[in-house]
């Protein structure tokens, strides 16, 4: 019976050692999605009022861009990418935007955005691209089901995520490039649905993106889960009026990553204070016994608590304490 806990501890230790080694000696080359060509998407205007008619037009434009990328992937001979894109072009799916270049950029809607009273925007962490999008989309759909009627979830893959095994994973350079786009998207979405309650849900390296974008964002809550840190010393340093939450599963290897921020002169590595520590000052929620990829697992403790936060339901927590 002791084999599984021992294996789990070993896996966490190895992963933590790998990331720690990346801090000390940046590796050369970054793991990333295959360089599959795709055409530039159609130019889109600002997201106006989110009426049924306007959204249907936007979704149709997204589907056309996906089909164009699918044709290009097929011509290039990448059957796997073409199959992924065909599935994404299903008429029942809804994309506010799509760009198949450089690993992919998407904003997919799960639920009825035109009438949603509660909206959650999911920001993914490392190794998320079109090639691994199924897992990200499945988590968004699981959250939408947990939320029920009157809520929508948007899976925002708006940046080139770093590879877990790469020198980029220990710096905020990818996050700094992504943060302005996330802030623009959230503000535009808020303007299109001004009566809705907005929540930002940030997983793993996505928490670094959210930390850099957080200042004055018009959202009710910012949730950091499975986070290595945000680059900020504490909640006050984020300069946000939102309630900041943090959670970490008991078997999440991210707990073993050193919570330091080091200036090496040519680059700053690490993301500073642990978001679930009392000194950071976030409201800590119960994230259950799971690991780094288990937060949106159907029926799980963290999924239920994330849904409660999105709906604005009180959780019995205090800053820095579960």
Secondary structure, 3 states (H helix, E strand, C coil): CHHHHHHHHHHHHHHHHHHHHHHHCCCCCCCCCCCCCCCCCCCCCCCCCCCHHHHHHHHHHHHHHHHHHHHHHHHHCCHHHHHHHHHHCCCCCEEEEEECCCCCEEEEEEECHHHCCEEEEEECCCCCCHHHHHHHHHHHHHHHHHHCCCEEEEEEECCCCCCCCCHHHHCCHHHHHHHHHHHHHHHHHHHHCCCCEEEEEEECCHHHHHHHHCCCCCCCEEEEECCCCCCCCCHHHHCCCCEEEEECCCCCHHHHCCCCCEECCCCEECCCCCCCCCCCCCEECCCCCCCCCCCCCCCCHHHHHHHHHHCCCCCCCEECEC
